[in-house]
């Protein structure tokens, strides 16, 4: 039966994913910016496996037991890219992901995700330090992110950050809407495999079904 499904579906519908993502996932993202030669740039990682292989994503990870979201964001940012308080010029609380995206943010689980994020504007001379697993990060322009889209629904954070920082966010908002459509279509394909495996389908909010 596996031959019926594409690699991007098979990699997110297996026993590891079913066990790891069998309840509400709580996670955090760190959205890090700098201004270099007058151009706003964002620090991203390129994903090396599904979901969303080869698309840019923000540094982040799962919330540890007993942590607040703010504590987890700083811990993840420090562990993954070496961010410290002394290089931060400004920070912006981006809140939690929209309720309408709770179930469609990550196609590996049917119980949804709760993700908190903060944006940081850092000293342009700061040099990130990759984590021990040697994951490479790079600075990219906002225009580049708008052109490619982002993994999961990470574009939501870019829209919120640009709005708070008084930058034009309209192009990012249009890209975010396209990323939602991509995600809904992806889930439609994933749900066929989940149902075949005897797992519950990922619910898609009716409003998103109607919009797309």
N, C-alpha and C positions, 0 to 999 in steps of 0.2 A: 504493500500500500504506500510505502514511503516514496516510490517513484512517481506517485500522483502529485506530489507537492514540491514546490521550489525550495531551494536551500534556505532562503530567508524565512520561510515558514517552518521548516524542519528544525532549525537551530533555536527557535523560541517555543517549540512544543515538544519537550522531552521530559524525562523523569526529573532531571535536575531543576528545570524551570518550574515544573508542576509542584515540586516540594519547596523550592526556595520562595516562590511567589504565591503561596497558598493562603495568604491573609493580606490585610491592608499593609502596604509598604510605606514606611516613613523615611524620607530622605531629604538631603539638602544639596543646594548648588551654590557655588561661589562665582559671581560674575565680575571679572576683574578687567578694568580698563586702564589705559594710559593715553596721554596725548603726546604724540611724537611728531615734531615738525608741523604742528598745527592740525594733525589728523588724529581723530579718535580711533584707537585700536583696542581689540578685545583679545584676551588670552584664552585659547581654546585647545582642545585635544581632538584628534581625528580618530574616530572609532575604528577598531580593527576587526570587529566581529558583529554579527547581527544581534539585536536589531539596529538598522541604520548604519551598516558598515560604510566607511569612508566619509561619513558626514561629521561636521564639527560638533562638539559638545562642550559644556562647561565642566570644570573640575567639581567634583562632589562625591557623595557617598551616602551610606545608610546612617541613620541616627542611632547612636549607641544608647543602651539602657541608662536612664537617669540623666541624660543630657538634655539641655534646652536646644532648640534649633539654632540660636545664636552661637552657643558653644560648639555645636557640631560643625557649623559653617566655618568657623575659625580653625577648628582642629583639622578638618579636611583640607582647607586651603594651605595650612602650614605643612601638613603631611605630604600633600601632592605637589605643591609648587614652591614651598618654602616661604609663603607669605607671613610677614610679621607686622605688628602694629606700627612700628616706626616708619614704614614706607607708605602707609595709607594716608592720603590727603583728605579724602571725603568718603563717606559710606552712605548707602541708601538701602533702606529696608524694602524689599520687593514683595514681602508677604508670603502667602501660600497660593498654590496653583488654583485656578478657577474650579469651582465645583463641577462645571460642565466638562472639564478635562480629567476628572478624577479617574475615570475608567479607561480613557483612551490614551493616556500619557505613555504607558508602557504596555506593549502587547504581550508580555510574558505572564501576566496575571489577570484574573477576573475579579479581584476584590479591590482593585484601584490603588492609587498612590496619593499620599499627602506629602507634598514637597515644599519646603521653605527655601527662600533664597535671599541673598544680600548682594548688592553691587558695591564694588570698591574702585575708587580712582586712586591710582598709585603713582609714586614718583617715577618719572620716565627713565631714570637711570637704574631702576631695580631690575635685576636679572633673575628670572624664575629658576628654581632648582628642581629638576625632574625627580619623581619618587624613585624608591629603590628598585622598582620593577622596570626602570629605564623608559617609562612612557614619555614620549616627546610632546612638548607643548609648543605652540607658536602664536605670535601676535598676528592678527588678521584685521583688516578694515571692516567697518560695519557694512559697507557696500558689498564686500565679498560674502558676508554672512547672508545678506538679503538675496544675493544671486543664487547661492547654493541651497539655502534652507539649513536647518539644524536637526540634529538627532532628537528623537522623542518630540516633545513640544517645547524645547528650550528657547525657541524664538519668543515665547511668551515673556520670558525674563528680559530679553533685549528690548521689546516694546515698552515694558514697564520702566526699565532703566533709562532709556532715551527720554521718555516722558518726564521722569523726575529730574533729569539732568538738563532739561530745556533744549533738547535736540529734536529735530524733525523725526518723528517716529512713523509716519504714514507708510513709507515703503516697507518698513519692517512689519507693520500691521498687515499689509497685504500679503507679505510672505508667510506670516503666521497663519493666515486663513488658508493658504495653499497647503501648509504643513498639516493643518487639521484635516483637510480633505484627503491628503496622502495617508494619514494615520487611520482614518475611517475605512478607506479602501483596503488598507493592510489588514485591519482587524477583520473585515469581511472574509478575507482569505484564511486568516489564522483560525477563525471560528469553525470553519469547515473541518479542519484537522482536530481542533479541540473536541468537537462533538463526536468525531469518529473515534477518538481516544476515550470517550465516556466522561469527558470533563465539561464543566459548565461553560457556556459561551460568555465572552466578554460583552457586557451590555454597552450599547451605544445610545447615549441620550437622544430622545425623540427629536429634540430641537436640532441636533446636529444631523440626524438623518434627513430631516425636512430641508435643512439649509443646503445639504450636499446631494 
